[in-house]
Amino acid sequence: PEQENASYHVAIIGGGISGCTAASILLQTPGNTQLHVELFDQGRNGVGGRSSHRIAWNENPSESAPERRFDHGCQFFRADTERFHSVVQQWIEDGFAEEWNGRFDRPKSEDDASSTNDFFGFSNDAPIYVGVDGMQSVT
């Protein structure tokens, strides 16, 4: 039986998108004033899991860019359900995500003008989203 003034401690292992989403949902649950959530992640540069973003500093001063930034796991995502779409819209409003307006091209040998799918087999109609300043922004 649930006690009225019970305190709950939750440990979430993994700070990727799923772990961070679980923590967020738990903390946003109405009436959770006695809920303590701790998120554990082994990332050297912060949370992120497969959505981690890396910065490689350029050691050659003759090159114009002092750094190289890249997402080494998940580079983009879609919001195919209404529920996730509303989460993504909030991320966009908060400056964590944005719609990506680039294009995925297929190799010319596979190019079929009648196809409604892009290189990954996704419909060309659905928007693609990315994390602002790297995918780690959405975790």
N, C-alpha and C positions, 0 to 999 in steps of 0.2 A: 504494500500500500504506500502511496505517495504521501510524504509528510509535507505539511504546509510550509515550513521554513527550511526544507532540506536544501543542502548545497551540493551541487554536482560538479565534478571535475572530469573534463574530457580531454584526452590526448589524441591528436591527429598526427599520424605518421605520414610525412610527405607533403611538401609545400608546392606541388604542381597545381594545375588548374582545378583538379578534383578536390585535393586537400583544402585549398583556399576557398573553394566554393562551399564545401561542407562547413568550414569554420564560419564563413559569412552567414550561411543559412541558420546555423545554431545561434549565432550572436544576434540575429535579427528577429528571432522568434519572440513574439510578445510574452511578457511575463517571465523572462529568463534572468531576472536580477541575481539569482543565486547560481548562475552557470559560469564556470571558469573554463575557458578553452585555451589549450596550449598546442601550438603547431611546431612540429619537429621536422627539420629538413637538413640534409647533409651537404647542401650546396655550399661551395666555398665563397661565392659572391652573393649570397642571398637566396631566397626562395625562388622557385620556378620550375623545378622538375624538367620535363620535356619541353617546357616553354622558356627555358633559360636563354638569356642573351649574353653574349660575350663581347668584350672589348679587347682588341689586341693592339697594343701601342706600337707604333712604327719606330724602329730603332735607327732607321736611315733618315737623317734630317734633310736630305736632298729631295725626298718625295714630298708632294704637296699636302697629303693628308697625314695628320699626326696620329691617327688611329684608324682601325678598321673595326666596324661593328657588324655583328651577324647573329642570327638566330640559328642555333645548331640543331634544334629539334623541330618542333612545330613552328612553321613560318606564317601560317594564316589559319583562319577558322571561318566557319559559316554559322549562321543562326537559323536552323531549319524548323524550330518549333516556336510557337508564340511565347512560351515561357522564357526560353533562352533569348529570344529576340528582345524581350523587354529588359533583360539583364544587360544585353549588349548596348541597347539604347542608353541605359544609365551609365555604362562605361564610357560611351561617346560623350555624353553630357559632362562627365567628370574628367574628361581629357585622357582616359586610359586607352581608348581604342578609336579607330577610324576606319571608314570604308576604303578599301584598296581599289584603285581605278586602273590598275595595270592590266596586262593581258598575258595569259598563258598560251603559247603557240605550240602546235604539234609539229613534229618533223614533216617536211614536205611530202614524203612518201606516204604518210598517213592522212594527209589533208583531204578532207571531204567537205566540199562547200555545203552539202545538204545536211551535215551533222548539226545537232543542237547542243552537242557536248564539247567541252574544251579538252585539253590535254589530260586532265585527271579524270575525265568521265563525268564531271559535274555539269549541271545545266548552266548555260551561259546567262540565264536570267537571274539566278540567285546572287546576291552581293557577297563579296569576300571581305573579311575584316582582318586587320592587323593591329598589334599593340603599338601605341605611339611610343617612339624611342625604343622599340624592341618588344618582343612578345612577353617578356618578364613584367611588363606594365600591367597585364591583366591578371596577374597572380597576387 
